[in-house]
Amino acid sequence: MKFPLIKLADKRVHSLRLAVSYLGVIMILSIGFSVFFYSSSVGNTTVNTRGAAPNKSGIDGTITIHGATPQSIAALPNNGIDQALNQQLVIMQTTLRRQLVIFNLGVLAVGAVSSYLLARRTLRPIEVAWDAQEQFSLDASHELRTPLAALRSRSEVALRNSSLQVDEARIALRNSVVQSQRLEQLCDALLLLSRHNQEHIVQKTEMLDEVVQESINQAAEAIQAKYITIEDSVGHSAVLCEKQSLAQIVAILIDNAVKYSPKHSTVYVESRVKGSHVMLSVQDSGNGIEARDVPHIFERFYRAQSARRRPGFGLGLSIAKRLADAQNISIEVASKPKAGSTFILQIPSK
């Protein structure tokens, strides 16, 4: 419980530091403007003896001797004029300083609140990205550790067996190959996620039925292994996409459907036009997804409790979601326990 509290404290410290920096810039500008304004106003002061209405702030650069006329000014001795002028100058300067102090205090108060809010807004996406990267590193390390530990332990057991037979050695090597393949698949998936974070996908007009057929071909090995029937009723619709990426998305969905469907069952792949989009659905007859798991199934390395017994890393749907987002394709899931799942792609039509 201490770790989240420490992270929360760190976030507040970083926010306060950035807010202080913002506030410092604001106050330097405000105080600099106030000093310049005060110097200009006081430095350009002149005497007003026309009996005009008193200027309370003196901002126009004149000093008004209250109730004075040119005749009364002339009747005053020189030291009396100087004293009256000095009094008016002191009043004007005091009033102006008071107004500028109040102004800067207001800027300080508003700037402090605004600076903190701006700092939080600036740091929030950075914190989200940092937390996601940290979680990704932890998950990737955990997933890599499992096949590595199995590979190492089985190899050590085989090496310590001084009477190891050829058949036993073959089994040990076969197990090592299987774990190596798991590591290769995981590395390929991680590289794929990283690559599509950086690449810009170019979309073109493609025929959806051709893309789906390519996806079915990609998943052919998994389909044949479980004797799954693919019911393909996808129309000859033109869609805007990057063909290889869309084919990979559909292949992932079909592979996922095959993985969680019983043997000798049917996976339905259908399409229909809806306004300016084509809706492509992949439906299986598996055990479905619990409601608590649905919001998380597109997260990296997330695997529902019912799926942990099956092989995989929990990266397929995350890759599909990333590829779909890059092409402005929405992907949704409708599922109920014991009733199968349906993944729906909403693809822009051409």
C-alpha positions as CSV (number, residue, x, y, z in Angstrom):
1,M,0.0,0.0,0.0
2,K,3.0,2.3,0.5
3,F,4.0,2.2,-3.2
4,P,0.8,3.9,-4.6
5,L,1.1,6.5,-1.8
6,I,4.7,7.3,-2.7
7,K,3.8,7.6,-6.4
8,L,0.9,9.9,-5.5
9,A,3.3,12.1,-3.4
10,D,5.8,12.2,-6.3
11,K,3.1,13.3,-8.7
12,R,2.1,16.1,-6.3
13,V,5.7,17.2,-5.9
14,H,6.3,17.3,-9.7
15,S,3.0,19.2,-10.2
16,L,3.9,21.8,-7.5
17,R,7.4,22.2,-9.0
18,L,6.0,22.8,-12.5
19,A,3.3,25.1,-11.1
20,V,5.9,27.2,-9.2
21,S,7.8,27.5,-12.5
22,Y,4.7,28.7,-14.3
23,L,3.8,31.1,-11.5
24,G,7.4,32.5,-11.4
25,V,7.2,33.4,-15.1
26,I,3.8,35.0,-14.6
27,M,4.9,37.1,-11.6
28,I,8.1,38.2,-13.3
29,L,6.0,39.5,-16.2
30,S,3.5,41.1,-13.9
31,I,6.0,42.8,-11.6
32,G,8.1,43.9,-14.6
33,F,5.0,45.5,-16.1
34,S,4.1,47.1,-12.8
35,V,7.6,48.6,-12.4
36,F,7.6,49.9,-15.9
37,F,4.1,51.4,-15.5
38,Y,4.9,53.0,-12.2
39,S,8.2,54.5,-13.5
40,S,6.5,55.9,-16.6
41,S,3.6,57.4,-14.7
42,V,5.7,59.1,-12.0
43,G,8.4,60.2,-14.4
44,N,6.0,62.0,-16.7
45,T,4.2,63.9,-13.9
46,T,3.3,67.6,-14.7
47,V,1.5,70.3,-12.8
48,N,-2.2,71.0,-13.5
49,T,-3.3,74.4,-12.2
50,R,-6.4,74.7,-14.3
51,G,-8.8,73.8,-11.5
52,A,-9.8,70.6,-13.3
53,A,-11.4,67.7,-11.4
54,P,-8.8,65.9,-9.3
55,N,-7.3,62.8,-10.8
56,K,-7.4,60.2,-8.0
57,S,-4.8,57.9,-9.5
58,G,-2.5,60.4,-11.3
59,I,-2.2,57.9,-14.1
60,D,-2.4,60.6,-16.8
61,G,0.9,62.0,-15.4
62,T,-0.6,65.3,-14.0
63,I,-0.7,66.6,-10.4
64,T,-3.8,68.5,-9.5
65,I,-3.7,70.9,-6.5
66,H,-7.3,70.5,-5.2
67,G,-9.4,73.7,-5.5
68,A,-6.4,75.7,-6.8
69,T,-6.6,78.3,-9.5
70,P,-3.8,80.0,-11.4
71,Q,-4.3,83.1,-9.3
72,S,-4.2,81.2,-6.0
73,I,-1.1,79.4,-7.1
74,A,0.6,82.6,-8.1
75,A,-0.3,84.1,-4.7
76,L,1.4,81.3,-2.8
77,P,5.1,81.7,-1.9
78,N,7.5,79.4,-3.7
79,N,7.9,77.1,-0.7
80,G,4.1,76.8,-0.4
81,I,3.8,75.7,-4.0
82,D,6.6,73.2,-3.6
83,Q,5.0,71.8,-0.5
84,A,1.6,71.5,-2.2
85,L,3.1,69.8,-5.2
86,N,5.1,67.4,-3.0
87,Q,1.9,66.5,-1.1
88,Q,0.0,65.8,-4.2
89,L,2.9,63.8,-5.7
90,V,3.2,61.7,-2.5
91,I,-0.6,61.0,-2.6
92,M,-0.5,60.0,-6.2
93,Q,2.5,57.7,-5.8
94,T,1.0,56.1,-2.7
95,T,-2.3,55.5,-4.5
96,L,-0.6,54.1,-7.6
97,R,1.7,51.8,-5.5
98,R,-1.3,50.5,-3.6
99,Q,-3.2,49.8,-6.8
100,L,-0.2,48.0,-8.3
101,V,0.3,45.9,-5.1
102,I,-3.4,44.9,-5.1
103,F,-3.1,44.1,-8.8
104,N,0.0,41.9,-8.3
105,L,-1.6,40.1,-5.3
106,G,-4.6,39.3,-7.5
107,V,-2.3,38.0,-10.2
108,L,-0.5,35.9,-7.6
109,A,-3.7,34.3,-6.4
110,V,-5.2,33.7,-9.8
111,G,-1.8,32.7,-11.2
112,A,-1.2,30.1,-8.4
113,V,-4.5,28.3,-9.1
114,S,-4.1,28.5,-12.8
115,S,-0.5,27.4,-12.7
116,Y,-1.3,24.3,-10.7
117,L,-4.2,23.4,-13.0
118,L,-2.1,23.9,-16.0
119,A,0.7,21.8,-14.5
120,R,-1.7,19.0,-13.8
121,R,-3.0,19.2,-17.3
122,T,0.5,19.2,-18.7
123,L,1.8,16.3,-16.6
124,R,-1.4,14.0,-16.8
125,P,-0.6,12.6,-20.3
126,I,3.0,12.1,-19.3
127,E,2.0,10.3,-16.2
128,V,-0.4,8.1,-18.1
129,A,2.3,7.2,-20.6
130,W,4.8,6.5,-17.9
131,D,2.4,4.3,-15.9
132,A,1.5,2.4,-19.1
133,Q,5.2,1.9,-19.9
134,E,6.0,0.8,-16.4
135,Q,3.0,-1.7,-16.4
136,F,4.0,-2.9,-19.8
137,S,7.6,-3.6,-18.6
138,L,6.4,-5.5,-15.6
139,D,4.0,-7.6,-17.6
140,A,6.5,-8.3,-20.3
141,S,9.1,-9.3,-17.7
142,H,6.6,-11.7,-16.1
143,E,5.6,-13.2,-19.4
144,L,9.2,-13.7,-20.5
145,R,10.3,-15.1,-17.2
146,T,7.8,-18.0,-17.4
147,P,9.1,-19.7,-20.6
148,L,12.7,-18.9,-19.7
149,A,12.4,-20.5,-16.3
150,A,10.8,-23.6,-17.8
151,L,13.5,-23.8,-20.5
152,R,16.3,-23.5,-17.9
153,S,14.9,-25.9,-15.4
154,R,14.3,-28.7,-18.0
155,S,17.7,-28.2,-19.5
156,E,19.3,-28.4,-16.1
157,V,17.4,-31.5,-15.2
158,A,18.5,-33.2,-18.5
159,L,22.2,-32.1,-17.9
160,R,22.3,-33.5,-14.4
161,N,21.0,-36.9,-15.5
162,S,24.2,-38.8,-16.2
163,S,22.3,-41.8,-17.5
164,L,20.2,-39.8,-20.0
165,Q,18.8,-41.9,-22.8
166,V,18.4,-40.8,-26.4
167,D,14.6,-40.8,-26.2
168,E,14.7,-38.7,-23.0
169,A,17.1,-36.3,-24.6
170,R,14.8,-35.9,-27.6
171,I,11.9,-35.1,-25.2
172,A,14.0,-32.5,-23.4
173,L,15.1,-30.9,-26.7
174,R,11.5,-31.0,-27.9
175,N,10.3,-29.2,-24.8
176,S,13.1,-26.7,-25.2
177,V,12.0,-26.0,-28.8
178,V,8.4,-25.5,-27.7
179,Q,9.5,-22.9,-25.0
180,S,11.8,-21.2,-27.6
181,Q,8.9,-20.9,-29.9
182,R,6.8,-19.3,-27.2
183,L,9.6,-16.8,-26.6
184,E,9.8,-16.1,-30.3
185,Q,6.0,-15.6,-30.6
186,L,6.1,-13.2,-27.6
187,C,9.0,-11.2,-29.0
188,D,7.3,-11.0,-32.4
189,A,4.1,-9.7,-30.7
190,L,6.0,-7.1,-28.7
191,L,7.9,-5.9,-31.8
192,L,4.6,-5.7,-33.7
193,L,3.1,-3.5,-31.0
194,S,6.2,-1.3,-31.0
195,R,6.3,-1.0,-34.8
196,H,2.7,0.1,-35.1
197,N,3.2,2.7,-32.4
198,Q,5.6,4.4,-34.9
199,E,4.5,3.6,-38.4
200,H,1.9,5.6,-40.3
201,I,-0.6,3.3,-42.0
202,V,-1.7,4.3,-45.6
203,Q,-5.3,3.4,-46.3
204,K,-6.6,2.4,-49.8
205,T,-9.8,1.0,-51.2
206,E,-10.0,-2.8,-50.8
207,M,-12.6,-5.4,-51.2
208,L,-13.7,-6.8,-47.8
209,D,-14.3,-10.4,-48.9
210,E,-10.8,-10.6,-50.3
211,V,-9.3,-9.3,-47.1
212,V,-11.4,-11.8,-45.0
213,Q,-10.3,-14.7,-47.2
214,E,-6.7,-13.8,-46.7
215,S,-7.3,-13.7,-42.9
216,I,-8.9,-17.2,-43.0
217,N,-5.9,-18.5,-44.9
218,Q,-3.6,-17.0,-42.2
219,A,-5.6,-18.9,-39.5
220,A,-5.9,-22.1,-41.5
221,E,-3.6,-24.1,-39.3
222,A,-5.5,-23.4,-36.1
223,I,-8.8,-24.0,-37.9
224,Q,-7.8,-27.4,-39.2
225,A,-6.3,-28.4,-35.8
226,K,-9.7,-28.1,-34.1
227,Y,-11.8,-29.1,-37.1
228,I,-13.6,-25.8,-37.1
229,T,-16.0,-24.8,-39.8
230,I,-15.8,-21.2,-41.0
231,E,-19.2,-19.9,-42.2
232,D,-18.1,-17.0,-44.5
233,S,-20.9,-14.7,-45.6
234,V,-19.0,-11.5,-46.2
235,G,-20.2,-9.3,-49.0
236,H,-18.2,-7.9,-51.9
237,S,-18.0,-4.4,-50.2
238,A,-15.4,-1.7,-50.8
239,V,-13.8,-0.5,-47.6
240,L,-11.1,2.1,-46.8
241,C,-8.2,0.3,-45.1
242,E,-4.6,-0.8,-45.2
243,K,-5.1,-4.4,-46.5
244,Q,-2.4,-6.2,-44.5
245,S,-3.3,-4.6,-41.2
246,L,-7.0,-5.2,-41.6
247,A,-6.3,-8.9,-42.7
248,Q,-4.2,-9.2,-39.5
249,I,-7.0,-7.8,-37.3
250,V,-9.5,-10.3,-38.8
251,A,-7.0,-13.1,-38.5
252,I,-6.5,-12.3,-34.8
253,L,-10.3,-12.3,-34.3
254,I,-10.8,-15.6,-36.1
255,D,-7.8,-17.2,-34.3
256,N,-9.3,-16.0,-31.0
257,A,-12.7,-17.4,-31.9
258,V,-11.2,-20.8,-32.9
259,K,-9.1,-20.9,-29.7
260,Y,-12.1,-20.6,-27.4
261,S,-14.6,-22.6,-29.5
262,P,-15.1,-26.4,-28.9
263,K,-13.9,-28.8,-31.6
264,H,-16.1,-29.5,-34.6
265,S,-18.0,-26.2,-34.0
266,T,-18.7,-23.3,-36.3
267,V,-17.3,-19.7,-36.4
268,Y,-19.5,-17.2,-38.3
269,V,-17.9,-14.3,-40.2
270,E,-20.5,-11.9,-41.6
271,S,-20.8,-8.4,-42.9
272,R,-23.5,-5.8,-43.5
273,V,-23.6,-2.2,-44.7
274,K,-24.6,0.4,-42.2
275,G,-24.6,4.0,-43.5
276,S,-21.1,5.0,-44.4
277,H,-19.5,1.9,-42.7
278,V,-19.4,-1.8,-43.2
279,M,-20.0,-3.9,-40.0
280,L,-17.9,-7.1,-39.9
281,S,-18.6,-9.6,-37.2
282,V,-16.8,-12.7,-36.0
283,Q,-18.9,-14.9,-33.8
284,D,-17.9,-18.1,-31.9
285,S,-19.7,-20.6,-29.8
286,G,-17.3,-20.7,-26.9
287,N,-17.8,-20.1,-23.2
288,G,-18.1,-16.3,-23.6
289,I,-16.6,-13.6,-21.5
290,E,-17.6,-12.5,-18.0
291,A,-19.0,-9.0,-17.7
292,R,-16.2,-8.0,-15.4
293,D,-13.6,-9.0,-18.0
294,V,-15.1,-7.3,-21.0
295,P,-13.7,-3.8,-20.3
296,H,-10.2,-5.2,-20.0
297,I,-9.9,-7.7,-22.9
298,F,-8.1,-5.2,-25.2
299,E,-5.4,-4.5,-22.5
300,R,-1.9,-5.9,-23.1
301,F,-1.2,-9.2,-21.3
302,Y,-4.8,-9.2,-19.9
303,R,-6.3,-12.7,-19.8
304,A,-9.6,-13.6,-18.2
305,Q,-9.6,-16.2,-15.5
306,S,-11.3,-18.8,-17.7
307,A,-8.6,-18.3,-20.4
308,R,-5.5,-18.8,-18.3
309,R,-5.6,-22.5,-18.9
310,R,-5.1,-22.0,-22.7
311,P,-1.8,-21.1,-24.4
312,G,-1.2,-17.5,-25.2
313,F,0.1,-14.2,-23.9
314,G,-2.9,-11.9,-23.9
315,L,-1.5,-9.7,-26.7
316,G,-3.6,-10.7,-29.7
317,L,-6.6,-8.5,-29.0
318,S,-4.4,-5.7,-27.9
319,I,-2.6,-5.8,-31.2
320,A,-5.9,-5.9,-33.0
321,K,-7.2,-2.9,-31.1
322,R,-4.0,-0.9,-31.8
323,L,-4.2,-1.7,-35.6
324,A,-7.9,-0.8,-35.7
325,D,-7.3,2.5,-33.9
326,A,-4.6,3.4,-36.4
327,Q,-7.1,3.0,-39.3
328,N,-10.1,4.7,-37.6
329,I,-11.8,1.3,-37.3
330,S,-13.8,0.7,-34.1
331,I,-13.8,-2.7,-32.5
332,E,-16.4,-3.9,-30.0
333,V,-17.4,-7.1,-28.3
334,A,-20.7,-8.5,-27.3
335,S,-20.5,-11.6,-25.1
336,K,-22.4,-13.5,-22.4
337,P,-21.1,-16.4,-20.3
338,K,-21.9,-19.8,-21.9
339,A,-23.2,-18.1,-25.0
340,G,-20.1,-17.3,-27.0
341,S,-18.7,-14.0,-28.1
342,T,-19.1,-11.7,-31.1
343,F,-16.4,-9.2,-32.1
344,I,-17.6,-6.4,-34.4
345,L,-15.5,-4.2,-36.6
346,Q,-16.9,-0.9,-37.9
347,I,-14.9,-0.2,-41.1
348,P,-15.3,3.0,-43.2
349,S,-16.8,2.1,-46.6
350,K,-15.7,3.6,-49.9
